Amino acid sequence: MAFTEFRPLAEKSLIEYIKATSVLSDKIGNNFGDLKIKEVGDGNLNFVYIVASPSGSFVIKQALPYIRWIGESWPMTKERAYFEALALREHGRLCPENVPEVYHFDRTMSVIAMRYLEPPHIILRKGLIAGIEYPLLAEHMSDYMAKTLYYTSLLYRTTTEHKRDVAEFCGNVELSRLTEQVVFSDPYKISQYNRWTSPYLDHDTEAVREDNILKLEVAELKSMFCERAQALVHGDLHTGSVMVTHDSTQVIDPEFAFYGPMGFDIGAFIGNLILAFYAQDGHADQMNDRIRYKEWILRTIRETWSLFYKKFTALWDEHKDGSGEAYIPEIYNNPELQLLVQRKYMQDLLHDTLGFGAAKMIRRIVGVAHVEDFESITDASKRAKCEQQALDLAKMLLKERKKFQSIDEVDHWKCVPYLTLGVGHGQFESKWQNAFHLLNWINGCVHVLRNVIAGNQGRRKETNFELCNKPISKIITIVQKPSSNIIPSIPPITLPWLHPYLLAMIHPDITCEPGSTSRCTSVVGDSVGRQVLGCNGIGC
């Protein structure tokens, strides 16, 4: 049987295809009598077959000319298989320990044959839902991202090499256009394919569509996605594109690969870990509250970025005098300047990572394609609560990403459980589950604190602010002895120690000493006196 024109493969025709392709028939020792074929494609786009015999095995992946889970009403180029094969081979060359080997590619049939990742390999997302810890995940993923992103960037390559490959991958424009639509456009407008956990998230979804600041930030990210050909990125590096065991991590499915911003890959992976973090409450039960597992996820997020930073900058240092043309050695020719360049580059990359990660989170909650982490929570109200917490954090990260100086700040903000504000004899305690609610509470209290520090005692202050998208009025009375002109004793204000910039919102002279417990001192002038605010760091 000749395969000179494209046609979808079924089990019978796949056997004929293997017989006609010597590299594949050799892989199974030409043993067709005991051949077993199983279709396992549970993704959105392709057919995936496991082909196994006693003599060997492999996986066949075939791209269809439409989106599989929607049907022919949403056409999609099958040329994506060509770019997936290119990316697998290039990333496999750079990081063979974490990318399955490609055995065969057929452009006419849009078929890729590659190594079969035998059990106990499972999709990482399924392992996260099951509550399985993978001790080497951060080590392996940071290695994969550091090598694939550094070695395909201008930090290592000449502009001639880089532009040649950028031009090649520009051919994958249709899948890039799909990403533009489902990540940066559809969630922020009414779209026929959008869905969410209704009616629980109806208001939240509308709030996303009506948030002007959010739209401005998303526009900036979309521009970066379309215009910055920084490195060869996987393009869809979520936890469904990684297969794992306790000692193996394999990155698969780079059919969205293109030359784009590095932060899009790093953000996709970290953003999906954050989604998994918030989904844990929906999978908890009386036997396992998932608290320790959530701590492991947070630790993995922190270690993934920290290890990536260390490995990426080590590669940069190792090759700083090489052929890379981003920072020519003759210009950036002293250690001080090189360090400044590197620090700015990595700080910008962190901000990009947080922004793209947040955008990927939002689209998985109010867009077309959701994640099994949430979808497998059968109780709709419980699922919506988990999704709402993730959505609130994503919105905050998207808007505030450039204020973060390290991944540790993001880590702690996700798990700050409460804020206690005490003013005079009045004390208010509020317990929030995420940073977005905490920010709203702080914003409502900042004006009161400013007045206290400025010496405006004995007045009744009213602050109005929004919490959970509902206007709330808080009356805070500042108690002051009539004869005293000194600020009354202010009980400790419990704030995350890692966010001194928020304390600066209260008063510009507040300074904090770093550490697990910070002591924040405000010098507010001789006429008012010296006031010490104790701000204690909160553990998760």
N, C-alpha and C positions, 0 to 999 in steps of 0.2 A: 504494500500500500504506500503510495507516494504522499508526501506531506509538503507539497509545493505551494499551497495556499492555506491561509489561516482557517482553522475550525476549532471549536471548543472540544477538548478531549474528555471522553467518558472512559469508564474502566476498560471496555473492550478496545477502543481505539488507542488508549494509552499503551496497552500491551503491544499493539502493532507498532506504535511509535518507538517503544523501547527496542523491539526487535530490529527496527530499521536504523537504530543509532548505536553504533558499535561501542562507544565509550560507556553507554548506559548498560547495554547487555553484558559487557565485560564486568561491570560492577556487581552484577548479581550472578556471575559465573555462568551465564546463559542457562540458568536454572529456572525455566518457566513453569515447570510442573508444580513446584511448591511456592509459587509467587503469590504474595498477598498484597492487595492494594486497598487503601483506606482513604477516603476523602475527609480531610480534617479542617478545611478552610472555614473558620468561624469569623473571619474578618469582614470588612465592608466591600472589598473590591475583587478578590481573586479566587480561583480554584487552587487548592493545595492538596496534594496526594502524598501519602507515605507509601513507598514501594519497598518491600522487604522480601528476602528469600534467605534460606540458610547460609548462602554464600556471601551476602552483602545487602546493603540497603542505601537508599537515598530519598530525597524529597523532590517532587516535581511541583513547580509553581507556574501557573499559567494566568497571564493577564487577559481580561475580557475587555471588549470595546465599550463597556458601560460599567456603572457602579453596581456591583452584584446585588447588594441588599435593597437597592431601590428598583433596579431593572433598566430596561432599554430607554425609559423616559429620561434618564440622566446619562447621556453618552460620555465616554471617557476613553482617551487614547490608549491603545494597547502598547504603544511605544514606551510606556513607563517601564516595561520589563527590561528594555535596553539600558535605561539609566540605572535601574536597580542592579543589573549585572555589572555595569561599570563601577558603581559605588562599592558593591560587595568586593570586587577584585582589588580596587584601590585601597579601601579600608582594611581589607584582609592582608594586603601587602604591608601596610603600616602597623597593623596590630593583629597578627595572625592568631594570637591566643584567644581573642574575643570575637572573632568573626568566622562563621562557617565557610568552608572551602566551596568554591563553585566548580562543578565538574563539567558543565555543558551549558551553552546558551544558544538558542535558536531564535533569531530575530523574526523570521517569517511566522513562526508559530507562537511567538511571545512566551517561550518556555525557558525556565531556568531550572537546572538540576543541580542540587547542592547536597552537602553532607546532611544526613539525618541525625538530629540531636536526640539520642536515645534516652528513654527514661533512666534515671528519675528527673531529667530535664523537664521543667514545666514553664509555662508563661509566668513571668514575674508577677503580673497583676493577680493571677490566681493564687500564687503563694502569699501575696500580701493580704488577700481576702481570707485565706486560711490561717493567717497569723504565724507564718513561718519566718524565722530569722535567717538571714543569709550573711554570715560574718565577713565574707570577702566582697560583697556587692560594691561598697564604696571604693575599695581598692581597685577592683576590676573596671568599674565604670569610669573612674577618674583617669585610669590608664588609657582606656579606649578614647575618651574625649580629648585628653591632652595630646596624644599622638596624632589622631586623625585631624584635629583642628590645627595644631601647630604646623605639621609638615605639609599641609595644603594651603598655608597662608603665605603672605608676602614677608612674614618674619623669617621664613626659611627659603622662599623661592624667588626667582627673578620675575619681573613683571611680564616678560615674554612668555615664560612657562605658565604663569598664572592666568594671563588673558586668554591663552590658547584653550585652557581647560574650562575657564568661565564660558567661553563661546560654545564649547561642546555641550555643557550642561544647560545652556540657555534653551536647548531643544526640549527640555522638560517643562516648558512653560505652562502646559495645561494643568499639571498637578500643582505647580506654584500658584496658578490662578485659583485653583480649588481651595488652597490654603488661605489665600487672600479673602476669599468669599466666606468660608466657614469660621475662620478665626478672627478676622479683622472687620468684617462687614455684617454678616447675618445676625449675630447676637445683639447688635445695636440698632436693629430696625425690625419691623414686622416682616417675617419671611415665612413662606409656606412650609418650609422644612423644620423650622425651629420647634422645639418641644421642651417641656419642663414639668416638674411635679405639680400639677394643678389640682386643686385651687391654692395649695399652700404657698406656692412661689409666684402666684400671679402678680402680686404687688412688687416683689423683688425684681421680676423680669421687666415689668414696666419701668421700674426705677433705673435699671440699666439703660433702657432705651431713652430715658429722659435726662440722663446725667451728662451735662455738657462738658464738665471737666474730664470725665472718663473718656468721652469721645475725642477730646483734644489729645489725650495721652495715647489712645489707640491709633489715632492718625499718625502720630510720630513713629510708633512702632511699625505700622504698615509701610511707611516711607522707608524706614530702615530695612525692613524685610525685602522690599522690592529693589532697593538701590545699593545696598552694601554687600559686595561680593567678597566677603572676608575670608571664607574657607569653604571647603567641600563639606557641607553639613548633611547629616542623615535625613533631616527634614520632617521626621515623624517619630522622634525618639521618646515615646511614652513607655509605660511599663508593660504594654502589650507587645512591644517590639524587642523585648529582652527575654531570653530563656535562661533559666538558672538551675543549679543544684547548689549544695553547700560549698562546693569548691570550684564551680565552673560558672562563667557568665558569658553568654553569647548574644551578640546584637544582630537582629535579623530585620528584614523588610525595609530596606532603604529606598523604596520606589519613589519617594518624594525628594530624593537627593538633588541638591543644586548648590551653587556657590552663593552663600548668604551669610548672615550675621552669626557668629559663633554662639552668642547668647540664646539663639533660637533652639539649638540642641540642648544646651545645658539647662535652659529654662524649662523645656518640655519635660525633661527627666525629673528635675526637682519639683516642678509644678504637679506632676502626677504622683510623686511621693507625698506631697501635701494633701492631695485629694485622698490618697489612701489613709493618711493620718486622720482626717476628719471622718472617713467612713467607718473607722473602727468602732465608734460608739454604736453604730447600727448593727455591728456584728457581735458586740459584747453580749454576754449572758451571765447567769448566776455562777457558772463554773469558771468563767474567765472574763474579767472586766476590761481586758485589753490595755490596761494602763501601762504595764511594763512594755508591751509591744509598741504602744505609741511613743514611749521614750526611745525605743530602738529606732523607730522611723526618724524621729527628730535627730538622733545621733548620726544616722546614716546620711541625712541631708547635710548636716554640718560637715561630716567627714568627707563627703563627696566633693563639696566645693573646696574645702581646705586642702585635700590631697590633689585635686585638679590644679589648684593655684601653685602648689609646691612643684608638681611635675611639669606643668606648662612653663613656669619661669625657669626651671632647671634646664629644660630643652633650649629655651631662649638664651640662657647664659652660656650653654655649651656651644651654641652655633652663632654667637653674637658677631663673630668675625667672618662669617660665611658669606654665601651669595645672596642672602635675603636682602630685598631692596626697600623694605618698609622704613628701616632706620639705618642708613648707610654709615658704616663705621667711621669714614672720614669726616662726617659731620657730627655724629653722636660719639665723640671721641674721648670722653672722660667718664670715670665711674659715677660721679655725682649726677651728671646729665642722664646717663643710662638708667640709673636708679629712678630718677624722676619720671622718665618716659615709661618705664615698666610699671611703676606704681599707678600712674594715671591710666594706662592701658587696662590694667587689671581692675581698677576701680570702675571704669566705664563698662567693662565686661560684666562685673557684678550687677550694675544697674540694668544693663541689657537683659541679663539672665532673669532678674526679678520681674521685669516688665513683661517679657515674653512668657515666662512661667505663669504669671497672673492672667495674661490673655488666654493662654491655653486652658487654664482652670475655668474661666468664665464660659468659654465656648462649650465645655463639657457639661455645664449645668443648665444653660439656657439656649444652647445651639442645637444642631442637627444630630450629632453623634455623641452619645453619652458614654460613661465608663461603667464597667461591671461592678466596680467597687461600690457604687451607689445603687445601681440597678438591681443588684442581688439582695438589697434590703427590701423585704416584702412589705413591711409596714410603711405605707406611704407617708404618714405623718412623721415617723422616725427618720425616714430617708430625707424628707424635706428639711428637717432640722439640721441634719448633717450637711446637706447641700448648702443651706443658708449660711452656716458658719463658714464654710469654704468660700462661698461667694463674697461674703463680707470681707474676709481677709484678702481675697484676690483684688477686690476694688481698692482697698487701702494700699496694697503693694503697688498696684498700677499707678496710683496717684502719687504715692510718697516714696517711690523706689530710689530716687536720687538723694534722699536723706540718709539712707543706710550706708554705713561705713564697713560693715562686715556681715558675714552670714550668721554670726552668733546673735546679732541683733534680731534678725528675722526669726531665728530659732526660738529665742526667748519670748518674742512678741506673740508667737502662736500659742504659747501656753501660760501667759500671765493670767492667773485666775481671778484676781480682784484688785480693786483700788480702794484704799481707805483714806478718806479726807476728813481731818478734824480741824475745826476752826473754833477757838474759844471753847464754850461749853456745848457747842453743837457738833455732832459727829455723824457723818453719813457714810454708809458702807454699801458698795454695790459690787455684785459678783457677776462678771461677764466671762463668756467662754472664748472670746477672741479679741484681737487687737482693735478691730473696727469699733466695737462697742466701747472699748476702753478709751479710744481716742475721742469719741463723742463725749464721754463722761469728763475727760480731762478738759476738753474745749469748753465745756459748760462751767468748769470750776476755775479756769485760768483767770478770768476777770475778777473773781472774788479774791483770789490769792494776790493778784496785783494790788488790789485795793488795801488788803491787809498789810502787805509789805510797805506800801506807800504811806501807811499811817492813817488810813481812813477808818477809824474805829467808831464804834457805837452807832453804826448805820445799818439799816435793814436793806439788804441787797437781793435783788431778784435776777436770776439768770434763766434765760430761755434757750433751749437747744433741742436738737433732734436726737432721739434715741430709738433705734429700730424703726426709723422712718416715721415715728410718731412724735409730735411736739409734746414736750414735758416741761413744766414749770417747777423750779426748785426755789424755795425760800430759804436763804441762809442768813441767820442772824449772827453778827459778830459782837460778842460780849466784851465790854471794856469798862474797867472801873472808872467812874467819873473823874477822879483826881489824877489818873495816870495818863502820861503821854508816851508811854512805852507800849510797843506792840504786845498784846496779850500772848500768853503762852500758847503756842500752836502745837498740838500733838503731832507725832510723826506723820509725814505724808508718804504713803507706800507707793513707790513708783518703780518701774523697771530701771535698775541701776545703769543699764546699758544705753539709755536714751537721754543723755544730758541735754540734747537740743530741745527736748520737750520742757525740761526744767527752765531752760533759757527763755521759753515762752512766758514763764511766770515772771521772771525778772532777769535782765541781761547780766547782772552781776553774780548770779548763782554759778558756782563752780562745784564740780564733783570729783572726788578722788576715785580712780578706778579700783575695782575689787568686787568680790562677791557681795560685800555690803559697802555702800558708798556713804560718805558723810558730806552733805551738801551745805555750803555756807553762803549766805547772802549778806553782803555789806550794803546797807541801804541808806547810809548817811548818819552823821552825828546827831541830828535832831530827832531821829527815830531810834537810833541805837543799832546794835548788832544782833541779828536774829539767826539762830541756827535751825536749819530744817534737817531732820534725819530722814533719809530715804533708804529703805531697806530693800535689797534685791530679793525677788521672789523666785523660788525654785519651781520646777514643773512638778 
